[in-house]
Amino acid sequence: MRRTLETSISSDIILFFLFLQASLFADQKCRKSCFCNFFPAASLFCLALFIGSSFLASDYRENQCRPRGSEALPEGIVTSSSDLEMRPVWDSAEGSLSSSSNLFAMAVGIKQKDLVNKMVTKFVSNDFVVMLFHYDGVVDEWKDLEWSDRVIHVSAFNQTKWWFAKRFLHPDIVAEYKYIFLWDEDLGVEDFHPDKYISIIKTEGLEISQPALDPTKSDVHHQITVRGRRSVVHRRTFKPGGPGKGCGSNSTAPPCTGWIEMMAPVFSRAAWRCVWYMIQNDLIHAWGLDTQLGYCAQGDRIKNVGIVDAEYIVHYNRPTLGGGNENQSDSQSHNDTSETEKLESEAPSRSHKHDPRVEVRRQSYVELAIFRKRWKKAVKEDECWTDPYPQAATDNIMA
């Protein structure tokens, strides 16, 4: 690349010299003019300025192609991405290293060992890289499972999957994987086949998706996630209601279309790079993120975000993070504005008996309000950004 730039600069200099000589020759007849006497000196000054700026521009363009911080290294040694493949500490030539093209990551606790075992077994058998985030600090009790040594274990006490994802699934680390599955632990996968699922979302062009829920066995929070028996994929839902409340064929905003729930999201590589930047470092429950995922859909969210009916799961809704037996899971999204406002108003209160699950849910609503304020502030202050869904934003019943 440097040789090409230098060749280009040399050609420009030669052309400039030819132009200068032609100009001087053409102006021999007007040597008596003061301007003509000044012209050679001015031309030489411009030439020096031109050469200097050319070299500076070439150096800038060259450094622009390098990852920040690598400028001191020879270009051929720079490795700008990584992966989560485990490598043997002995001679790697003794066995071929499998190269997985998809990642399955999940926050887990030992109480859900039965469900986690079934999920991991299915994904490992389909050649996924698997990463488990242990939010209860228990790791050793998983060692009796056949796949335990084949997956990556990360432990941090009482942290959510979004806290882990922000810190351990940086886009440059997972850049080798075509799809990233970031799931909750309370899911049933008896009727789910990862390879078939990936084939469907590729065919349908879904950048952000989730498997549909079996309504006969699942705890369903949003109608759009319910499995359709006659379709492979659906991208919108229909429900009666007044202006701004119902969902129809003309709806253009979440949760009517361009929306998925957060218990079992699947992201393409490009979509995840965008979503990762939107996850707030200090808002670990990620409430509010679901309504904005469409901005990361690499195009029209109505087309590129969808629910896969042909491959479906069961949502058992077994909340464990924080303890307790509350009926609603931490990953459940907010259902309506009135409930949100009620719980947000209760957030400062500590008069009732301490219940960790209630505290978790209250914090989720507090973070939701913070995220909404940050989004509105960012939109207002960024003069270079244009909202691709301005009308939809005003119609969004979750906003």
URHUMO-V926099 format. One record per residue. N is the residue number from 1. BURIAL is + if it has 16 or more other ideal C-beta (glycine too) atoms within 10 Angstrom, else -. Layout:
BEGIN
N|BURIAL ; N|BURIAL
END
This chain:
BEGIN
1|- ; 2|- ; 3|- ; 4|- ; 5|+ ; 6|- ; 7|- ; 8|- ; 9|+ ; 10|- ; 11|- ; 12|- ; 13|- ; 14|- ; 15|- ; 16|+ ; 17|- ; 18|- ; 19|- ; 20|+ ; 21|- ; 22|- ; 23|- ; 24|- ; 25|- ; 26|- ; 27|- ; 28|- ; 29|- ; 30|- ; 31|- ; 32|- ; 33|- ; 34|- ; 35|- ; 36|- ; 37|- ; 38|- ; 39|+ ; 40|- ; 41|- ; 42|- ; 43|- ; 44|- ; 45|- ; 46|- ; 47|- ; 48|- ; 49|- ; 50|- ; 51|- ; 52|- ; 53|- ; 54|+ ; 55|- ; 56|- ; 57|- ; 58|+ ; 59|- ; 60|- ; 61|- ; 62|- ; 63|- ; 64|- ; 65|- ; 66|- ; 67|- ; 68|- ; 69|- ; 70|- ; 71|- ; 72|- ; 73|- ; 74|- ; 75|- ; 76|- ; 77|- ; 78|- ; 79|- ; 80|- ; 81|- ; 82|- ; 83|+ ; 84|+ ; 85|- ; 86|- ; 87|- ; 88|- ; 89|- ; 90|- ; 91|- ; 92|- ; 93|- ; 94|- ; 95|- ; 96|- ; 97|- ; 98|- ; 99|- ; 100|+ ; 101|- ; 102|+ ; 103|+ ; 104|+ ; 105|+ ; 106|+ ; 107|+ ; 108|+ ; 109|+ ; 110|- ; 111|- ; 112|+ ; 113|+ ; 114|- ; 115|+ ; 116|+ ; 117|+ ; 118|- ; 119|+ ; 120|+ ; 121|- ; 122|+ ; 123|+ ; 124|+ ; 125|- ; 126|+ ; 127|- ; 128|+ ; 129|+ ; 130|+ ; 131|+ ; 132|+ ; 133|+ ; 134|+ ; 135|+ ; 136|+ ; 137|- ; 138|- ; 139|- ; 140|- ; 141|- ; 142|+ ; 143|- ; 144|- ; 145|- ; 146|- ; 147|- ; 148|+ ; 149|- ; 150|- ; 151|+ ; 152|- ; 153|+ ; 154|+ ; 155|- ; 156|+ ; 157|- ; 158|- ; 159|+ ; 160|+ ; 161|+ ; 162|+ ; 163|+ ; 164|+ ; 165|+ ; 166|+ ; 167|- ; 168|+ ; 169|+ ; 170|- ; 171|+ ; 172|- ; 173|- ; 174|+ ; 175|- ; 176|+ ; 177|+ ; 178|- ; 179|+ ; 180|+ ; 181|+ ; 182|+ ; 183|+ ; 184|+ ; 185|+ ; 186|+ ; 187|+ ; 188|+ ; 189|+ ; 190|- ; 191|- ; 192|+ ; 193|- ; 194|+ ; 195|- ; 196|- ; 197|+ ; 198|+ ; 199|- ; 200|+ ; 201|+ ; 202|- ; 203|- ; 204|- ; 205|- ; 206|+ ; 207|+ ; 208|+ ; 209|+ ; 210|+ ; 211|+ ; 212|+ ; 213|+ ; 214|+ ; 215|+ ; 216|- ; 217|- ; 218|+ ; 219|+ ; 220|+ ; 221|+ ; 222|+ ; 223|- ; 224|+ ; 225|+ ; 226|+ ; 227|+ ; 228|- ; 229|- ; 230|- ; 231|- ; 232|- ; 233|+ ; 234|+ ; 235|+ ; 236|+ ; 237|+ ; 238|- ; 239|- ; 240|- ; 241|- ; 242|- ; 243|- ; 244|- ; 245|- ; 246|- ; 247|+ ; 248|- ; 249|- ; 250|- ; 251|+ ; 252|+ ; 253|+ ; 254|+ ; 255|+ ; 256|+ ; 257|+ ; 258|+ ; 259|+ ; 260|+ ; 261|+ ; 262|+ ; 263|+ ; 264|+ ; 265|+ ; 266|+ ; 267|+ ; 268|+ ; 269|+ ; 270|- ; 271|+ ; 272|+ ; 273|+ ; 274|+ ; 275|+ ; 276|+ ; 277|- ; 278|- ; 279|+ ; 280|+ ; 281|- ; 282|- ; 283|+ ; 284|+ ; 285|+ ; 286|+ ; 287|+ ; 288|+ ; 289|+ ; 290|+ ; 291|+ ; 292|+ ; 293|+ ; 294|+ ; 295|+ ; 296|+ ; 297|+ ; 298|- ; 299|- ; 300|- ; 301|+ ; 302|+ ; 303|- ; 304|+ ; 305|+ ; 306|+ ; 307|+ ; 308|+ ; 309|+ ; 310|+ ; 311|+ ; 312|+ ; 313|+ ; 314|+ ; 315|+ ; 316|+ ; 317|+ ; 318|+ ; 319|+ ; 320|+ ; 321|+ ; 322|+ ; 323|- ; 324|- ; 325|- ; 326|+ ; 327|- ; 328|- ; 329|+ ; 330|+ ; 331|+ ; 332|+ ; 333|+ ; 334|+ ; 335|- ; 336|- ; 337|- ; 338|- ; 339|- ; 340|+ ; 341|- ; 342|- ; 343|+ ; 344|- ; 345|- ; 346|- ; 347|- ; 348|- ; 349|- ; 350|- ; 351|- ; 352|- ; 353|- ; 354|- ; 355|- ; 356|- ; 357|+ ; 358|+ ; 359|- ; 360|+ ; 361|+ ; 362|+ ; 363|+ ; 364|+ ; 365|+ ; 366|+ ; 367|+ ; 368|+ ; 369|+ ; 370|- ; 371|+ ; 372|+ ; 373|- ; 374|- ; 375|+ ; 376|- ; 377|- ; 378|- ; 379|- ; 380|- ; 381|- ; 382|- ; 383|- ; 384|- ; 385|- ; 386|- ; 387|- ; 388|- ; 389|+ ; 390|- ; 391|- ; 392|+ ; 393|+ ; 394|- ; 395|- ; 396|+ ; 397|+ ; 398|+ ; 399|+
END
